[in-house]
Amino acid sequence: MYAIIDLGTNTFQLLIADFKNGHLYENYQMQIPVKIGKDGINNGYLTKEAFKRGMLALEQFSKTIETFHIEKVTAIATSAIRNAKNGPEFMSAAFEKFGISISTISGKKEAELIFKGVSHSFHLPDENVLLMDIGGGSVEFILAKQNHIIWSQSFEMGAARLLEQFCISDPITAKEISEIECYLMNELKPLSKIIYENPVRKIIGSAGSFETLVDVILKDFQTIPVALSKNAHSIPTNLFDLFYALMKESTAAQRSKLRGLIDFRVDMIVVSAILMNYCVQTFNIEEIITSNYSLKEGLLFELEMGNEK
């Protein structure tokens, strides 16, 4: 049995799972909205408050892991901790207090694991596809065809960074959306270049904001997305357009009443939706596919395949 801890910028996640006959079985999942990068992410520093929230979350994880009697724990940290000046201090404290050894991974490795996770969630189409994972600190883009990565890049422009960089109104204004889109156009030039050379029709979004997209369509629009597997769904662009319109036109108070939107995503989902829409419009996307599998599942499959050798 495996215990995986994913220390993201918005959330810390614990996944306890096992493999039977080559299939992944999830025994337990816990997600805690730590917001480790809040108020310090663009300065490359974890605030005292964020540091404390992180330790409290790891304490909960440690107690849960003990109840499952798991000796081997794999913990990885991404953008916020990876880039924080006091990231090593946080990792040392985690080991001293709870015996949890944390490793930071590069954006390139993050993209690789995301692809590995997504590719196990359903049968990838035999055409170029663009994988997209919106984290709090970074966004990973992977251009792929079936089981082959053509190109990948991690951009340090996740939802938490964007929200801290652009002080948006409530609801967001057209001028603010335009400013964010101009920023995206400039920062995502490498992505635009590779997509121009390798056109895509489909975006595959993993976890986080894309899970929110599915939940809002299901619970608030009362529409059932087409299931491609038990871990992947197809979203037509007209449904996405309705979702995007709701996110950009609603206030935080209105979004907090949506049944498909988790409390800690109420603010960040706006900038995430702008990023999603920018890619849909810029690259003439015809279909959005959402995958429940992402980085932590990709890491599980990598560990399992390594044990089989």
C-alpha positions as CSV (number, residue, x, y, z in Angstrom):
1,M,0.0,0.0,0.0
2,Y,1.2,3.5,-0.9
3,A,0.9,6.8,0.8
4,I,1.4,9.8,-1.4
5,I,1.5,13.4,-0.2
6,D,1.2,16.2,-2.8
7,L,2.2,19.6,-1.3
8,G,0.6,22.0,-3.7
9,T,0.4,25.7,-3.6
10,N,-3.3,25.7,-2.8
11,T,-3.9,22.3,-1.3
12,F,-2.0,19.6,0.5
13,Q,-3.3,16.2,-0.6
14,L,-2.9,12.7,0.8
15,L,-3.7,9.7,-1.2
16,I,-3.5,6.1,0.2
17,A,-3.9,3.5,-2.5
18,D,-2.9,0.1,-3.7
19,F,-2.7,-1.9,-6.9
20,K,-4.6,-5.1,-7.7
21,N,-4.1,-6.9,-11.0
22,G,-2.6,-3.7,-12.4
23,H,-5.5,-1.5,-11.4
24,L,-5.3,1.4,-9.0
25,Y,-7.6,1.2,-6.0
26,E,-7.9,4.4,-3.8
27,N,-8.4,3.5,-0.2
28,Y,-8.4,7.0,1.2
29,Q,-8.1,10.6,0.1
30,M,-7.7,13.8,2.2
31,Q,-7.4,17.3,0.8
32,I,-6.6,20.4,3.0
33,P,-6.8,23.9,1.6
34,V,-3.5,25.1,3.1
35,K,-2.8,27.9,0.7
36,I,0.9,27.7,1.5
37,G,1.7,30.5,-1.0
38,K,-0.8,33.0,0.3
39,D,0.7,36.6,0.8
40,G,4.2,35.4,-0.1
41,I,4.2,33.4,-3.3
42,N,5.3,36.2,-5.6
43,N,8.1,37.2,-3.1
44,G,9.4,33.6,-2.9
45,Y,8.7,33.2,0.8
46,L,6.4,31.2,3.1
47,T,4.8,33.4,5.7
48,K,4.6,32.3,9.3
49,E,0.9,31.8,9.0
50,A,1.3,29.6,5.9
51,F,4.1,27.7,7.5
52,K,1.9,26.9,10.5
53,R,-1.1,25.9,8.3
54,G,1.3,23.5,6.4
55,M,2.5,21.9,9.6
56,L,-1.1,21.4,10.9
57,A,-2.0,19.7,7.7
58,L,1.0,17.4,7.8
59,E,0.1,16.5,11.4
60,Q,-3.3,15.4,10.3
61,F,-1.8,13.4,7.4
62,S,0.8,11.8,9.8
63,K,-2.0,10.6,12.1
64,T,-4.0,9.2,9.2
65,I,-1.0,7.3,7.8
66,E,-0.3,5.7,11.2
67,T,-3.8,4.3,11.3
68,F,-3.2,2.6,7.9
69,H,0.2,1.2,9.2
70,I,2.1,2.5,6.2
71,E,5.8,2.7,6.5
72,K,6.8,4.1,3.1
73,V,5.5,7.6,2.5
74,T,6.4,9.6,-0.6
75,A,5.9,13.3,-0.3
76,I,6.6,15.8,-3.1
77,A,6.4,19.6,-3.1
78,T,5.8,21.8,-6.2
79,S,5.9,25.5,-7.1
80,A,5.4,27.4,-3.8
81,I,7.8,25.4,-1.7
82,R,10.2,24.7,-4.5
83,N,10.7,28.4,-5.1
84,A,10.5,29.7,-1.5
85,K,13.7,30.9,0.2
86,N,12.5,29.1,3.4
87,G,11.3,26.0,1.6
88,P,14.2,23.9,2.9
89,E,13.3,25.1,6.5
90,F,9.7,23.9,6.0
91,M,10.9,20.5,4.7
92,S,13.3,20.1,7.6
93,A,10.5,20.9,10.1
94,A,8.3,18.3,8.5
95,F,10.9,15.6,8.9
96,E,11.8,16.6,12.5
97,K,8.2,16.7,13.6
98,F,6.5,13.9,11.7
99,G,9.3,11.9,10.0
100,I,8.0,12.9,6.6
101,S,10.8,13.4,4.0
102,I,9.7,15.9,1.3
103,S,11.4,16.2,-2.1
104,T,10.8,19.1,-4.4
105,I,10.3,18.3,-8.1
106,S,11.0,20.4,-11.1
107,G,8.3,21.8,-13.4
108,K,9.5,19.4,-16.1
109,K,9.1,16.4,-13.7
110,E,5.7,17.7,-12.6
111,A,4.5,17.8,-16.2
112,E,5.8,14.2,-16.8
113,L,3.9,12.9,-13.7
114,I,0.7,14.7,-14.7
115,F,0.9,13.1,-18.1
116,K,1.5,9.7,-16.6
117,G,-1.5,10.1,-14.4
118,V,-3.8,11.4,-17.1
119,S,-2.8,8.7,-19.6
120,H,-4.0,6.1,-17.1
121,S,-7.4,7.7,-16.6
122,F,-8.8,6.9,-20.1
123,H,-7.6,5.9,-23.5
124,L,-6.0,9.0,-25.1
125,P,-7.2,9.9,-28.6
126,D,-4.9,9.2,-31.6
127,E,-4.3,12.8,-32.3
128,N,-2.4,15.8,-30.9
129,V,-3.9,16.9,-27.5
130,L,-3.0,19.6,-25.1
131,L,-2.9,18.6,-21.4
132,M,-3.3,21.4,-18.9
133,D,-3.0,21.4,-15.1
134,I,-3.7,24.6,-13.3
135,G,-2.1,24.7,-9.9
136,G,-1.8,27.5,-7.4
137,G,1.8,28.3,-8.2
138,S,2.4,26.9,-11.7
139,V,0.5,25.8,-14.8
140,E,1.8,22.7,-16.7
141,F,1.2,22.4,-20.4
142,I,1.9,19.1,-22.2
143,L,1.5,18.6,-25.9
144,A,1.2,14.9,-26.5
145,K,0.0,12.2,-28.9
146,Q,-1.2,9.0,-27.3
147,N,1.6,7.8,-25.0
148,H,4.3,10.2,-26.3
149,I,5.1,13.7,-25.0
150,I,6.0,16.0,-27.8
151,W,6.6,19.1,-25.7
152,S,6.0,20.3,-22.2
153,Q,6.6,23.4,-20.1
154,S,5.8,24.6,-16.6
155,F,4.8,28.3,-16.3
156,E,5.1,30.0,-12.9
157,M,1.6,31.6,-13.4
158,G,-0.8,29.5,-11.3
159,A,-4.1,30.7,-10.0
160,A,-2.7,31.9,-6.6
161,R,0.1,33.9,-8.4
162,L,-2.4,35.5,-10.8
163,L,-4.8,36.4,-8.0
164,E,-2.0,38.0,-6.0
165,Q,-0.6,39.8,-9.0
166,F,-3.9,41.1,-10.4
167,C,-6.1,42.8,-7.7
168,I,-9.4,42.0,-9.3
169,S,-12.8,43.5,-8.5
170,D,-15.9,41.6,-7.3
171,P,-17.2,40.8,-9.9
172,I,-14.2,41.1,-12.2
173,T,-14.4,43.9,-14.8
174,A,-13.9,43.6,-18.6
175,K,-10.8,45.8,-18.3
176,E,-9.2,43.4,-15.7
177,I,-10.0,40.4,-17.8
178,S,-8.3,42.2,-20.8
179,E,-5.2,42.9,-18.7
180,I,-4.9,39.3,-17.6
181,E,-5.4,38.1,-21.2
182,C,-2.6,40.4,-22.4
183,Y,-0.4,39.0,-19.7
184,L,-1.2,35.5,-20.7
185,M,-0.6,36.2,-24.4
186,N,2.9,37.5,-23.6
187,E,3.8,34.7,-21.1
188,L,2.5,31.9,-23.2
189,K,4.3,32.7,-26.4
190,P,6.3,29.4,-26.2
191,L,2.9,27.5,-26.0
192,S,1.4,29.4,-28.8
193,K,4.4,28.7,-31.0
194,I,4.3,24.9,-30.4
195,I,0.5,24.7,-30.9
196,Y,0.8,26.7,-34.2
197,E,3.3,24.1,-35.4
198,N,1.2,21.2,-33.9
199,P,-2.5,22.1,-33.9
200,V,-4.9,20.5,-31.4
201,R,-8.6,20.2,-31.2
202,K,-8.9,18.9,-27.6
203,I,-7.7,20.1,-24.2
204,I,-7.4,17.6,-21.5
205,G,-7.6,19.3,-18.1
206,S,-6.5,17.5,-15.0
207,A,-7.8,17.8,-11.4
208,G,-8.4,21.1,-9.5
209,S,-10.2,23.7,-11.6
210,F,-11.3,21.2,-14.2
211,E,-12.9,19.1,-11.5
212,T,-14.8,22.2,-10.5
213,L,-15.9,22.6,-14.1
214,V,-17.4,19.1,-14.0
215,D,-19.0,19.6,-10.6
216,V,-20.7,22.9,-11.6
217,I,-22.0,21.4,-14.8
218,L,-23.3,18.4,-12.9
219,K,-24.7,20.0,-9.7
220,D,-25.6,23.6,-10.8
221,F,-26.4,23.2,-14.5
222,Q,-27.9,19.8,-13.8
223,T,-26.3,18.3,-16.9
224,I,-24.5,15.0,-17.0
225,P,-21.2,15.2,-18.9
226,V,-20.4,12.3,-21.2
227,A,-18.2,9.8,-19.3
228,L,-15.2,8.5,-21.2
229,S,-14.2,6.3,-18.3
230,K,-14.9,6.4,-14.6
231,N,-12.1,9.0,-14.3
232,A,-12.6,11.2,-17.4
233,H,-15.5,13.2,-18.9
234,S,-16.1,15.1,-22.1
235,I,-17.3,18.7,-21.9
236,P,-18.6,20.4,-25.1
237,T,-17.4,24.0,-25.5
238,N,-21.0,25.4,-25.3
239,L,-21.2,24.1,-21.7
240,F,-17.8,25.5,-20.9
241,D,-19.0,28.9,-22.3
242,L,-21.9,28.9,-19.8
243,F,-19.4,28.0,-17.0
244,Y,-17.0,30.8,-18.0
245,A,-19.8,33.4,-18.2
246,L,-21.0,32.4,-14.7
247,M,-17.5,32.7,-13.3
248,K,-16.7,36.1,-14.7
249,E,-20.1,37.6,-14.1
250,S,-20.8,36.4,-10.6
251,T,-19.7,37.9,-7.2
252,A,-17.8,35.8,-4.7
253,A,-21.0,35.7,-2.6
254,Q,-22.9,34.3,-5.5
255,R,-20.2,31.7,-6.3
256,S,-20.1,30.6,-2.7
257,K,-23.7,29.4,-3.1
258,L,-22.9,27.1,-6.0
259,R,-23.2,23.5,-5.1
260,G,-20.3,22.4,-7.4
261,L,-17.8,24.9,-6.1
262,I,-15.6,24.1,-3.0
263,D,-15.2,27.1,-0.7
264,F,-11.5,27.5,-1.1
265,R,-11.8,27.8,-4.9
266,V,-14.4,30.6,-4.8
267,D,-11.8,33.3,-5.5
268,M,-9.2,31.5,-7.6
269,I,-11.7,29.9,-10.0
270,V,-12.2,33.3,-11.7
271,V,-8.6,33.6,-12.9
272,S,-8.5,29.8,-13.6
273,A,-11.5,30.2,-15.8
274,I,-9.9,33.1,-17.7
275,L,-6.8,31.0,-18.3
276,M,-9.0,28.1,-19.5
277,N,-11.0,30.3,-21.8
278,Y,-7.9,32.0,-23.2
279,C,-6.6,28.6,-24.3
280,V,-10.0,27.5,-25.7
281,Q,-10.4,30.6,-27.8
282,T,-6.7,31.1,-28.8
283,F,-6.3,27.5,-30.0
284,N,-9.8,27.0,-31.4
285,I,-10.5,24.1,-29.1
286,E,-13.6,21.9,-29.9
287,E,-13.7,19.7,-26.9
288,I,-12.5,19.8,-23.3
289,I,-11.8,16.5,-21.6
290,T,-11.4,16.4,-17.8
291,S,-9.4,13.8,-15.9
292,N,-9.6,13.0,-12.2
293,Y,-6.0,11.7,-12.4
294,S,-3.1,14.0,-12.1
295,L,0.3,14.3,-10.5
296,K,-0.2,12.1,-7.4
297,E,-1.7,9.3,-9.5
298,G,1.1,9.6,-12.0
299,L,3.6,9.2,-9.1
300,L,1.8,6.1,-7.9
301,F,2.0,4.5,-11.3
302,E,5.7,5.4,-11.5
303,L,6.4,3.9,-8.1
304,E,4.4,0.7,-9.0
305,M,6.2,0.3,-12.3
306,G,9.5,0.8,-10.5
307,N,8.7,-2.0,-8.0
308,E,7.7,-4.4,-10.8
309,K,11.2,-4.2,-12.4
